[in-house]
Amino acid sequence: MAISKIIANITQYISEAAMRIFGPNDDAYPVIGVQPFTGEPYDKRTNAYD
């Protein structure tokens, strides 16, 4: 009886992991696309801290 319960727990653990890996995404990331660069590029000649 104990062996069958252990095998059932192992099977459930593996199947839940497979469902999590291969299931649909549940990420809540916004769909915003590529954002333009709005900063200033680093220029070593004008950096006052070097």
C-alpha positions in Angstrom: 0.0 0.0 0.0 2.8 2.4 0.9 4.7 1.8 -2.4 1.6 2.5 -4.5 1.1 5.8 -2.6 4.7 6.8 -3.1 4.5 6.0 -6.9 1.2 8.1 -7.1 2.9 11.0 -5.4 5.9 10.9 -7.7 3.7 10.6 -10.7 1.6 13.6 -9.6 4.8 15.7 -8.9 6.2 15.0 -12.4 2.9 15.6 -14.2 2.4 18.9 -12.4 5.9 20.0 -13.4 5.2 19.0 -17.0 1.9 20.9 -17.0 3.7 24.0 -15.6 6.5 23.8 -18.2 4.3 23.0 -21.3 1.1 24.9 -20.2 0.1 28.3 -21.4 2.0 31.4 -20.1 0.6 33.2 -17.1 3.0 36.0 -17.3 1.5 39.5 -16.9 4.0 41.4 -19.0 2.6 44.4 -20.9 2.8 44.2 -24.7 4.7 47.4 -25.4 7.1 46.5 -28.1 10.5 48.0 -28.7 11.2 51.2 -26.9 13.5 53.9 -28.4 16.8 54.8 -26.6 16.3 58.2 -25.0 19.6 58.5 -23.0 22.9 60.0 -23.9 25.7 57.6 -25.1 28.8 57.4 -22.9 31.6 59.6 -24.1 34.9 59.1 -22.2 36.2 62.5 -23.4 33.4 64.5 -21.7 33.1 62.4 -18.5 34.2 64.6 -15.6 34.7 61.7 -13.2 37.6 59.9 -15.0 
